[in-house]
């Protein structure tokens, strides 16, 4: 049976394209059929690569490889998730928190894929549904976070947040972030939320710049459901899923967020403690300023 890999990269960057050519050539030499999204095929300009459409791009693929930063990883997750294909991130960007390997590990990562020398973790996702009078029902999903934010820069947004059908608080704020443990180091972290280990099954709610006495982040059970209602007399709101899928919400809109039906399957090449990842990616000062001075 032919082994198949889907390769996703940022072809607008020459360095990324060159690395993608190298990975594709190595996989083809190892007997793989290598797919790329049709709009990226011309930039790769590599014989033997098979262009595919976005719909069903990863169907039947043994692995999806994302070459780039976290944005590329999230784009690849869109393709890998419905096919339940394992997703390997190789960081060519700056932080690349979602990536498993760095550019210096590129050759070894390809060898591990060829030899099937890896494990697969399942990452919790979010499903979201938004409804409002006179408009279509919006349904989407996210790996990192779902946000409801103000659509008018100079206006405060008024939101009512329910958890499991019970009212939690009404916020005058810039918005709220509903995040997964995977997304706890992304937007939720910037908004003041806690870092949650990926193995923990939980959901996070983080208000953004809330003008309220109670504005602390909360961590709930993975079975919880968040309902966010945009006040009928407030300003326009915006719904964003991983910052990629963005929708306008009128006053009165109701957004429901809960655990996703499908996880994202993430490749792990070797055992590495999450603490080490935090220290490396965020440059945490584990030695302290006195040790560095000496």
Kinemage of the C-alpha trace (Angstrom):
@kinemage 1
@onewidth
@group {chain A} dominant
@subgroup {mainchain}
@vectorlist {calphas} color= white
{ca unk a 1} P 0.000 0.000 0.000
{ca unk a 2} L 1.303 3.456 -0.922
{ca unk a 3} L 2.144 5.639 2.022
{ca unk a 4} L 0.762 9.173 1.774
{ca unk a 5} L 1.731 12.457 3.427
{ca unk a 6} L 0.119 15.887 3.110
{ca unk a 7} L 2.628 18.740 3.239
{ca unk a 8} L 1.458 22.198 4.334
{ca unk a 9} L 3.776 25.202 4.333
{ca unk a 10} L 3.961 28.981 3.919
{ca unk a 11} L 5.020 29.181 0.280
{ca unk a 12} L 5.110 32.978 0.439
{ca unk a 13} L 8.413 32.664 2.291
{ca unk a 14} L 11.351 31.452 0.155
{ca unk a 15} L 13.075 29.701 3.076
{ca unk a 16} L 9.915 27.759 3.929
{ca unk a 17} L 9.458 26.729 0.317
{ca unk a 18} L 13.035 25.472 0.092
{ca unk a 19} L 12.678 23.375 3.253
{ca unk a 20} L 9.354 22.010 1.964
{ca unk a 21} L 11.040 20.921 -1.277
{ca unk a 22} L 13.675 19.069 0.746
{ca unk a 23} L 11.076 17.300 2.904
{ca unk a 24} L 8.939 16.392 -0.119
{ca unk a 25} L 11.938 15.028 -2.047
{ca unk a 26} L 13.049 12.906 0.932
{ca unk a 27} L 9.556 11.481 1.449
{ca unk a 28} L 9.139 10.694 -2.259
{ca unk a 29} L 12.519 8.950 -2.224
{ca unk a 30} L 11.266 6.854 0.715
{ca unk a 31} L 8.241 5.733 -1.307
{ca unk a 32} L 5.635 8.240 -0.141
{ca unk a 33} L 3.012 9.904 -2.261
{ca unk a 34} L 3.296 13.569 -1.244
{ca unk a 35} L 0.241 15.780 -1.513
{ca unk a 36} L 0.204 19.572 -1.369
{ca unk a 37} L -2.679 22.007 -1.520
{ca unk a 38} L -3.161 22.945 -5.186
{ca unk a 39} L -2.499 26.659 -4.631
{ca unk a 40} L 0.939 25.832 -3.176
{ca unk a 41} L 1.979 23.260 -5.803
{ca unk a 42} L 3.340 25.758 -8.362
{ca unk a 43} L 5.542 27.434 -5.756
{ca unk a 44} L 7.041 24.117 -4.694
{ca unk a 45} L 7.750 23.180 -8.324
{ca unk a 46} L 8.775 19.613 -7.475
{ca unk a 47} L 8.166 16.619 -9.761
{ca unk a 48} L 6.150 13.847 -8.169
{ca unk a 49} L 4.122 16.077 -5.834
{ca unk a 50} L 0.359 15.638 -6.179
{ca unk a 51} L -1.796 18.804 -5.965
{ca unk a 52} L -5.094 18.358 -4.076
{ca unk a 53} L -8.061 20.563 -3.224
{ca unk a 54} L -8.759 21.724 0.310
{ca unk a 55} L -11.803 19.503 0.728
{ca unk a 56} L -10.609 16.057 1.774
{ca unk a 57} L -6.935 16.974 1.323
{ca unk a 58} L -5.815 14.722 4.200
{ca unk a 59} L -8.290 11.895 3.608
{ca unk a 60} L -6.398 8.605 3.846
{ca unk a 61} L -3.085 10.330 4.600
{ca unk a 62} L -0.722 8.614 7.002
{ca unk a 63} L 0.500 11.971 8.315
{ca unk a 64} L 0.124 15.724 7.778
{ca unk a 65} L 3.324 17.764 8.083
{ca unk a 66} L 3.111 21.501 8.802
{ca unk a 67} L 6.280 23.451 7.985
{ca unk a 68} L 6.119 26.950 9.435
{ca unk a 69} L 4.920 28.746 12.550
{ca unk a 70} L 1.789 28.345 14.649
{ca unk a 71} L -0.354 29.919 11.907
{ca unk a 72} L 0.705 27.219 9.460
{ca unk a 73} L 0.078 24.558 12.102
{ca unk a 74} L -3.477 25.822 12.683
{ca unk a 75} L -4.112 25.904 8.931
{ca unk a 76} L -2.886 22.309 8.667
{ca unk a 77} L -5.101 21.325 11.627
{ca unk a 78} L -8.106 22.441 9.557
{ca unk a 79} L -7.176 19.781 7.005
{ca unk a 80} L -5.976 17.035 9.359
{ca unk a 81} L -8.838 17.076 11.878
{ca unk a 82} L -11.759 15.895 9.703
{ca unk a 83} L -9.572 13.083 8.296
{ca unk a 84} L -8.349 12.127 11.809
{ca unk a 85} L -4.812 12.257 10.400
{ca unk a 86} L -1.831 12.763 12.762
{ca unk a 87} L -0.308 16.244 12.488
{ca unk a 88} L 3.413 16.963 12.843
{ca unk a 89} L 4.540 20.564 13.264
{ca unk a 90} L 8.080 21.588 12.299
{ca unk a 91} L 8.825 25.142 13.392
{ca unk a 92} L 10.238 27.541 10.830
{ca unk a 93} L 8.827 30.616 12.588
{ca unk a 94} L 9.689 32.379 15.817
{ca unk a 95} L 8.059 30.799 18.887
{ca unk a 96} L 6.225 27.917 17.209
{ca unk a 97} L 4.706 26.669 20.455
{ca unk a 98} L 2.550 24.089 18.697
{ca unk a 99} L 5.427 22.563 16.736
{ca unk a 100} L 7.098 19.329 17.791
{ca unk a 101} L 10.419 19.844 15.993
{ca unk a 102} L 12.702 22.754 15.121
{ca unk a 103} L 14.429 23.465 11.828
{ca unk a 104} L 17.668 21.886 13.110
{ca unk a 105} L 15.745 18.620 13.633
{ca unk a 106} L 14.309 18.563 10.103
{ca unk a 107} L 16.276 15.622 8.704
{ca unk a 108} L 15.764 13.514 11.832
{ca unk a 109} L 12.046 14.333 11.879
{ca unk a 110} L 11.663 13.030 8.312
{ca unk a 111} L 13.566 9.860 9.216
{ca unk a 112} L 11.259 9.342 12.217
{ca unk a 113} L 8.213 9.705 9.963
{ca unk a 114} L 9.596 7.226 7.427
{ca unk a 115} L 10.370 4.727 10.206
{ca unk a 116} L 7.030 5.413 11.954
{ca unk a 117} L 9.041 6.225 15.062
{ca unk a 118} L 6.539 8.524 16.786
{ca unk a 119} L 3.502 8.558 19.043
{ca unk a 120} L 0.234 10.457 18.697
{ca unk a 121} L -1.558 12.559 21.324
{ca unk a 122} L -5.151 13.736 21.086
{ca unk a 123} L -5.729 17.431 21.775
{ca unk a 124} L -9.070 18.687 23.033
{ca unk a 125} L -10.886 21.096 20.689
{ca unk a 126} L -13.867 23.459 20.892
{ca unk a 127} L -17.088 23.440 18.895
{ca unk a 128} L -18.912 26.753 18.619
{ca unk a 129} L -22.397 27.735 17.487
{ca unk a 130} L -23.642 31.314 17.102
{ca unk a 131} L -27.236 32.337 16.534
{ca unk a 132} L -28.889 35.726 16.036
{ca unk a 133} L -32.181 36.998 14.752
{ca unk a 134} L -32.413 37.361 10.995
{ca unk a 135} L -29.108 35.660 10.265
{ca unk a 136} L -27.783 32.181 9.489
{ca unk a 137} L -26.592 29.859 12.238
{ca unk a 138} L -22.775 29.923 12.423
{ca unk a 139} L -20.996 26.672 13.297
{ca unk a 140} L -17.225 26.333 13.575
{ca unk a 141} L -14.455 24.909 15.746
{ca unk a 142} L -11.079 25.802 17.279
{ca unk a 143} L -7.949 24.119 18.562
{ca unk a 144} L -6.635 27.082 20.576
{ca unk a 145} L -9.490 29.430 21.367
{ca unk a 146} L -12.843 30.943 20.515
{ca unk a 147} L -13.150 34.674 21.209
{ca unk a 148} L -16.057 37.089 21.302
{ca unk a 149} L -14.641 40.613 21.070
{ca unk a 150} L -15.862 44.135 20.488
{ca unk a 151} L -16.260 45.170 16.880
{ca unk a 152} L -16.017 48.907 17.569
{ca unk a 153} L -12.627 50.011 18.855
{ca unk a 154} L -13.916 52.938 20.915
{ca unk a 155} L -16.862 51.061 22.465
{ca unk a 156} L -17.056 48.690 25.402
{ca unk a 157} L -18.785 45.358 24.779
{ca unk a 158} L -21.404 44.093 27.236
{ca unk a 159} L -21.619 40.323 27.556
{ca unk a 160} L -23.508 37.899 29.769
{ca unk a 161} L -21.637 34.633 30.388
{ca unk a 162} L -23.427 31.450 31.491
{ca unk a 163} L -21.672 28.240 32.485
{ca unk a 164} L -23.681 25.026 32.189
{ca unk a 165} L -26.935 26.963 31.884
{ca unk a 166} L -26.333 29.077 34.999
{ca unk a 167} L -25.440 32.799 34.818
{ca unk a 168} L -21.842 33.487 35.895
{ca unk a 169} L -21.326 37.215 35.345
{ca unk a 170} L -22.127 40.166 33.147
{ca unk a 171} L -19.020 41.874 31.821
{ca unk a 172} L -18.323 45.302 30.381
{ca unk a 173} L -15.164 44.356 28.522
{ca unk a 174} L -13.183 44.125 25.313
{ca unk a 175} L -14.306 40.504 25.026
{ca unk a 176} L -13.829 36.997 26.398
{ca unk a 177} L -11.557 34.103 25.415
{ca unk a 178} L -12.774 30.501 25.627
{ca unk a 179} L -9.669 28.322 25.368
{ca unk a 180} L -8.416 24.756 25.454
{ca unk a 181} L -5.328 23.640 27.395
{ca unk a 182} L -3.456 23.736 24.064
{ca unk a 183} L -4.577 27.356 23.634
{ca unk a 184} L -3.701 28.326 27.204
{ca unk a 185} L -0.259 29.485 26.005
{ca unk a 186} L -1.709 31.564 23.148
{ca unk a 187} L -4.268 34.418 23.293
{ca unk a 188} L -5.625 33.295 26.678
{ca unk a 189} L -2.119 33.602 28.152
{ca unk a 190} L -1.724 37.124 26.746
{ca unk a 191} L -5.074 38.060 28.301
{ca unk a 192} L -3.881 36.926 31.754
{ca unk a 193} L -5.034 33.313 31.794
{ca unk a 194} L -3.167 30.397 33.402
{ca unk a 195} L -0.916 27.929 31.613
{ca unk a 196} L -2.596 24.518 31.598
{ca unk a 197} L -0.709 21.316 30.806
{ca unk a 198} L -1.952 19.717 27.561
{ca unk a 199} L -2.743 16.458 29.350
{ca unk a 200} L -5.288 18.228 31.569
{ca unk a 201} L -8.845 17.993 30.280
{ca unk a 202} L -10.430 21.364 31.025
{ca unk a 203} L -11.885 24.489 29.453
{ca unk a 204} L -10.764 28.051 30.176
{ca unk a 205} L -12.691 31.320 30.225
{ca unk a 206} L -10.626 34.521 30.282
{ca unk a 207} L -12.246 38.004 30.240
{ca unk a 208} L -10.349 40.631 28.235
{ca unk a 209} L -9.893 44.019 29.951
{ca unk a 210} L -13.106 43.570 31.942
{ca unk a 211} L -14.482 46.542 33.871
{ca unk a 212} L -15.791 44.356 36.691
{ca unk a 213} L -15.050 43.415 40.279
{ca unk a 214} L -14.841 39.768 39.282
{ca unk a 215} L -12.714 39.425 36.185
{ca unk a 216} L -10.489 36.475 37.030
{ca unk a 217} L -9.886 33.639 34.564
{ca unk a 218} L -11.765 30.460 35.401
{ca unk a 219} L -11.035 26.806 34.626
{ca unk a 220} L -14.013 24.467 34.272
{ca unk a 221} L -14.678 20.806 33.614
{ca unk a 222} L -14.185 19.589 30.020
{ca unk a 223} L -17.907 18.792 29.962
{ca unk a 224} L -18.880 22.403 30.637
{ca unk a 225} L -20.727 24.611 28.168
{ca unk a 226} L -20.143 28.370 27.901
{ca unk a 227} L -22.960 30.549 26.615
{ca unk a 228} L -22.033 34.129 25.740
{ca unk a 229} L -24.865 36.547 25.009
{ca unk a 230} L -24.121 39.902 23.423
{ca unk a 231} L -26.247 42.526 25.150
{ca unk a 232} L -29.064 43.665 22.807
{ca unk a 233} L -28.205 47.315 23.511
{ca unk a 234} L -24.436 47.054 23.172
{ca unk a 235} L -22.153 47.439 20.164
{ca unk a 236} L -21.263 45.096 17.300
{ca unk a 237} L -19.226 42.019 18.279
{ca unk a 238} L -16.857 39.739 16.400
{ca unk a 239} L -16.544 35.964 16.783
{ca unk a 240} L -13.122 34.471 15.966
{ca unk a 241} L -12.008 30.833 15.963
{ca unk a 242} L -8.224 30.466 16.276
{ca unk a 243} L -8.032 33.930 14.714
{ca unk a 244} L -8.658 32.262 11.342
{ca unk a 245} L -12.421 32.065 10.944
{ca unk a 246} L -14.009 35.430 11.776
{ca unk a 247} L -17.712 36.345 11.839
{ca unk a 248} L -19.633 39.532 12.655
{ca unk a 249} L -22.168 39.280 15.490
{ca unk a 250} L -24.965 41.817 15.946
{ca unk a 251} L -26.249 42.873 19.387
{ca unk a 252} L -28.389 40.099 20.858
{ca unk a 253} L -26.309 37.277 19.355
{ca unk a 254} L -25.892 34.098 21.406
{ca unk a 255} L -22.701 32.032 21.222
{ca unk a 256} L -22.403 28.500 22.646
{ca unk a 257} L -18.992 26.891 23.176
{ca unk a 258} L -18.299 23.341 24.349
{ca unk a 259} L -15.843 20.508 23.914
{ca unk a 260} L -15.345 19.560 20.286
{ca unk a 261} L -16.628 16.287 18.894
{ca unk a 262} L -13.325 15.679 17.082
{ca unk a 263} L -9.875 16.132 18.647
{ca unk a 264} L -6.726 17.095 16.752
{ca unk a 265} L -4.220 14.233 16.679
{ca unk a 266} L -0.735 15.654 17.291
{ca unk a 267} L 2.498 13.786 16.564
{ca unk a 268} L 5.138 13.453 19.281
{ca unk a 269} L 8.582 12.408 18.067
{ca unk a 270} L 10.104 11.867 21.487
{ca unk a 271} L 9.240 12.136 25.151
{ca unk a 272} L 9.700 15.704 26.343
{ca unk a 273} L 8.294 17.235 29.501
{ca unk a 274} L 5.959 20.185 29.015
{ca unk a 275} L 7.943 22.147 31.605
{ca unk a 276} L 10.993 21.983 29.323
{ca unk a 277} L 8.887 23.232 26.411
{ca unk a 278} L 7.677 26.194 28.475
{ca unk a 279} L 11.209 27.113 29.513
{ca unk a 280} L 12.563 26.833 25.960
{ca unk a 281} L 9.728 28.637 24.158
{ca unk a 282} L 9.259 31.464 26.666
{ca unk a 283} L 12.949 31.788 27.589
{ca unk a 284} L 12.173 31.418 31.297
{ca unk a 285} L 15.052 32.411 33.639
{ca unk a 286} L 15.498 29.133 35.478
{ca unk a 287} L 18.956 30.127 36.720
{ca unk a 288} L 17.895 33.482 38.155
{ca unk a 289} L 19.653 36.824 37.815
{ca unk a 290} L 22.299 36.057 40.472
{ca unk a 291} L 23.500 32.954 38.588
{ca unk a 292} L 23.634 34.840 35.294
{ca unk a 293} L 25.617 37.661 36.904
{ca unk a 294} L 28.284 35.291 38.169
